[in-house]
Amino acid sequence: MGKKVTAGTRLGAASAQLLENLLQISLRLSATHDRGEMLEMIVREARRLSDAQAGSLYIRRGDELEFVVVQNDVVDVSVVCGTLLGEKMAVGSGSLAGFVAATGEVISIPDAARPEPGAPFRINREFDAATGYQTRSLLAIPLKCPDGEVVGVLQLINRIGRDGQVAPFLQDDSRPLMSLAAMAAVSVQNALLGEKLKQAHLDTIFRLAVVVEFRDHSTADHVRRISHLCGVLGRAMNLRRPEVELMEYASPMHDIGKIGIPDSILLKPGALSPEEHKIVETHTLIGAEILNSPGNELLRMAHDIALYHHERWDGAGYPHRLKGSNIPQPARIVCLADVCDALATKRCYKDAYPMDKVIGIIRSEKGRHFDPQAVDAFFSVIEEVGGMYARQADPAAGIMPSA
């Protein structure tokens, strides 16, 4: 005799399937170490659970929300990624996301064209205006941690019903979505804590570099600019995000070996003698010895950068006269960044060069001193690089604007 299938049996099976889905989502979120991939996954899974045509995600940073993810099955979101992504708004600013972040409430809007009169928020129409998309139904959910802290806001847009038409979000959607939001909140909170920890590590590295490098007031600005320039160049060369971040953290230690160079040589205002040049060149070997820790990924890259950042593409550098792609790529990038900053800033032995002269020197050294790919990347972001120096063009920074 067959088992009778009842509504309760079907409901139990559906609940079990939902629980399994949420468990799988939780495992995938836990296994994802790339922040961008994790945020995209949160929106993608929420859309799948709710049959939403589109979705977006905001991350809370202090009293602001940052727009970090947008997905849409109908329009090409790349049209707006460059302008809307990264935008910030105040929590409680009158926007829907700001209201949800401030109150922790779940807000469902059946028809965005006819919002409830007197609602304490407005619906942002920037995306629709930029793409021609039409937002109809909306569901805004706070990413709320177990302690009640709201770390972000998930917005789901235009639920597609069984008839293929846009429909309001269902009350039944709320339970699985709230479960997902709770898991997502913990993942986001951990990512934000990780960012703070990384920043603390970077600040420590900067302080160490300031202590051991030139031993003067300009070093802090120098190592921060090197880190920033390496990040800009790495992204322009389409390196993977983890590799770019690692280079941003490792590059400030490029001259750590100068701790072993006497101040009488390092801070000499005039030209160095050939013997003094040889002594200065040993800072690459000293730095490599200090940073020699093969088991640590950060220190392994920092070791290679310290040892090889004075090698040249044409093989005329030091200490080992490596040539071309035999020089580790992070060291080739730091080489360009370091020379650029040395040219564009005032040093004890020279005045700052105008940016047009800096640009001319770097162009002339393509394929000689510098990796051609790194030079091409430099010129693809020249406005950003020039802007960084222009913003610091004041006597304290010691940077001379282009004539």
N, C-alpha and C positions, 0 to 999 in steps of 0.2 A: 504494500500500500504506500503510495507516494506521500511525501510530506506536503501538507497544505501551506501555500505561500500566502501569508496575510500581510496587511498593511504594516503591522508591527514588525514583521520579519524584514520587509523591504526597508523600513526605517532603520532597523538595527544594522542591516548590511551597509546602508548609505553612511551611517555614523561611523562604522568601522572603517569604511573606505576613506572617509574624511580624516579620521584620526591617522590612518596610514599616510595619507598625503601630507598632513601637517608634520608628521614625524620625518618624512623624507625631506621636506623643505627645511626643517630645523637642522638636519644633518648636513645638507648642502650649504646652508648659511655658515655653520660652524667650520666647515672645511674650506671655505673661501677666504683667502688672505688678502686678495686684492680689493681695496675699498670700493673702487668704481664698479667692479663686477658684482660685488655684494649688493650695492644700492640698485643696480639694474635688475638683479634677481628679485629683490623685494617687490619692485613694481610689477615685474613680469608675472610672478606667482600670484600676486593680489589680483591682477587682471584676469588671470586664468580662473581663479576661484569665483570671480564675480561676473565673468563674461563681459568685462569692460573693453570698449574699443580703444581707450587711451588711458593714460595715467601719468602722474608726475609725483615728484618727491622733493620735500624741503627738509634741510637739516638745520637744527637750531644751534646757533653759536652765540651764547650770551643772550643779549636782548634782540638778536636778529635771526631771521630765517634766510638760508641760502638755497636758491633754486638749483638742484643738482642733477635731476633726472627728468627726462621727458620721453614718453613713448606714445606712438600713435600708429594704428594700422591703416589709416586712410591717407594721411599727408606725409610728406618728406620732412622729418623733424630737423634735418641738417640745415634747413633754411633759417631756423631760429636758434640753433645751438650756439652759434657764435655771439649772439646778442643777448638772449634771455638767460642761458645757463650761466650760473655764477652771480646772477643778480641777487641783491639782498633787499629785504624789507623788514621793518620793525615788527616785533611781536606785538599783537594787539593794535596794529596800524589801521584797522578798518577793513582789511582784506579778509577773505574767507580763511585762508591758511593762517594768517596772523591771529584771527579770532580763535580758531581751533587750538593753536599753540598756547594761547593765553589762558583759555578756559578748560582745555582738556576734553571738550565735548565732541561727540560724533555728530556731524551735520549731514543730512540727506536733503538734496534739492531735486524734486521730481522734474521741474521744468525751469531751466535757468533763464528762459525768456520771460517767465512770470514769477520773479522771486517774491517771497512772502513780504507783504508791506511792513515797514518798520523793522526789517532785519538789521541787526547790529553789525553788518558786514556788507561788503560789495563783492561782486564776482569779477575777477580780473579777466579782461577781454583782450589782453595783448597778444596771446598766442593765436586766437581766432582772427584778429586783425592782420597779423603777419602772414597767416597761412590760408585764410579763407575757410578754415574749419568752423563747424557750428557746434558749440557745446550745448547740450540739451539737459541731460541728467547728470547729477554730481553726487559723490559721496566723499566726504572729507573725514579722515580718521587720524586721531593723534597717535604717535608712537610713544606710548607711555611705559616707563620702566616700573618695576615692582614698587619702588619708593615714591611713585607718583610723578617723577620728573618727566616732562615732555621733551624728547630729544629730536622730534621731527614731525612732519605732517605728510600723510599719504593722501593723494587725491585721485579718485577713480572717476572716469568720465564716460558717459554714454554707454550704459549697459545695453547689450544687444539681446533682445528677447528671442524666443523660439521662432517667431515669424520673420526674423531678420530685421526688425525695426527697433529703433531706439526706444527704450522703456525706462521707467524709474528703477532704481536699485531696490531689491527686495529686502524685507525685514529678515528673511531667512539667511541673507548673505552676511549679516552682521556677526554672527557667532564665529564662523571660520575666519572671517577677516580680522576680528578683534584678536583671535588667537595668533594669527599671523603677525598682526601689528605688535603684539606683546613680544614675540620672538624677535621681530625686526628691531624693536626698541633696544633690546639687550645687545644685539649685534652692532647697532649704530653707536650705542654708548661705549662699547668696548673699542670700536674703531676710533672714536673721538678721544678716548683715554690713551689709545696707542699713539695718536697724533701728538698729544701733549707730551707723552713720554719721549717720542722722537725729537720733539722740539727741545726738550730738556737735554737730551743727549747732544743735539747740535749746538746748543748754547755752551755746554761743557767743552765740546771740541773747539769752538771759537775761542773760549777763554784760554784753553791750553795753547792754541796757536798764537794768541796774542802774547802770552808769557814767554814762549820759547823762540819766536821768530825774529822780528827786527828789534824788539824791546823798545819801541817808541810808540807815540800816540796814534800813528796812522795805521797800524797793523790791523786793528779791529775792523775798520772799514775795508781794508784790503782783502782779508779772508772772507768777509761776507760777500764782497763783490765777486770774488773768484767762485764761491759756491753758487751764487745766483747766475753768473755767466755760464758755468758748466751745466746748470739745469736748463737754461735757455738753449744752449747749443745742443745738448743731448736730445731735447724734445724736437728741435728742428731737424735732427738727424734720424728721427723716428725710432729712437732707442726705446726699449720697453720701460714702462714706468718704474718698476722696482730697480732697474739698473740706473736710471736717472737719479732716483732718490739716493741710492747708495753712493753715487758719484758726488751728489750735493753734500753728503755727510763726510766723505773721505777726502775731498779736494782741499778743505781748509788745512789739512795736515801736510800739504805738499812740501813745505819748507821746514818741517819740524826738526830736521837735522841741523839747522843753523844754530841750534843750542850749543853745538860743539865748535862754532866758529868764533874767534875772539872779537870783541866789540871794536877793537882798534882797526880791524879789517872790515867788519860788517858795516860799521857806521862811518867809514872813511869818506870825507866829502869829495876827494879828488879821485883821479884814475888809479886803479889798482896795478901793481907791478905783476909781471908774469908769475912770480912765485906766489903772490897773494891770490891771483886768479886760481892757481892750482889748489890752494887751501880752501877757497870758497867752493870749488867743485866737489870737494869731499862731503859737502852737506847732503848730497844725494845718497851716498853710501851710509852715512851716519843715520839719516832718516830711515832708510830701509832696515837697518839693524834695530832701531828702536821699535819699528812697527812690525817686526818679523813675528807673525802669529798666524800660521797657515790654517789653524782651525777656526778662525773668526773671519767671516765673509767681509765685514767692513774693514778690518785691519789688513786683510789680504789685498783689497783694492787700494787702500791707503799706502801700503808697502810698495805696490807697483807704481803708483803715482809719484811717490817720493823718490823712488829710484830712477824712473825713466822720464820725468817731465822735462828734462833738459836734452833729451835725445831729439834729433832733427830728422825730418822725413828723408833728407838726402844723405843721411848717415854721418854727418859732420858734427854731431852733438856729443854729449858725454853722459854717463861715465863709460859706456860700453860700445859707443858708436853704432848702435842699432839703426836699421834703415827701414823705411816704409811700414808695411803692416806687421813687421816683426816687433814694432813698438806697441805695447798694449793700448787699445783704443782710448780708455779713460785718460792715460798719460798724454796722448796726442791732443785730446780736448783741453786738458789742463794747461798744456804747453801754450796753446793759442790764447786761452783766457788769461794766463799769467803775463804773457808778453803784452797783450792788449792793455791790461791794467797798469803794467809798468810804464808803458808809453803814455797813457792818458792821464797819469797822476804824477804829482810832484814827489821826487825822491831826494835823499840827502845829496845825491850826486848829479841831479838834473832837474830842470823845470818840467812841468807838464807840457805835452805836445797837444796842439789843437786836434780835434777829431778828424779833420780832413787829412792831416798828415798821418795819423794813426791808421786810417783806412788805406791810404796809399802804401804804407809800409807792409801792412798785412796782405794786400793784393799782390804786391811784388814778390812776397815770400811764399806764395802758393806753390806747392810742389817742391819747394826748397827747404825752408824751415818748417813749414806747416803741412799737415795732411790736407790734400785738396778738398776732400769731402767736408772737413771741418771748416775750411775757408768758405766753401759754398754755403754751408749752414749759417756761418757768421753773417754773410751778406744777405741772406734771406730774412734775418731778424735785425738788420742794422738799425732800423728805426727804434726798436726796443732797447738795443744796446746804447745807441746814442742818447736816447731819452734818459737812461739810468745815469749817465755821466752829466747830462744837462741839468738834471734835478739836483745834482750835488755840486754844481758850478759856483762855488763860493770860496772865500779865502780859507775858511777852516778846513774844507775838504781838500784844498790844494789842487783843484781840477780846473783847467783852463778851457772855456768854451771854444768851439770852432770859430775861426775868424770869418 
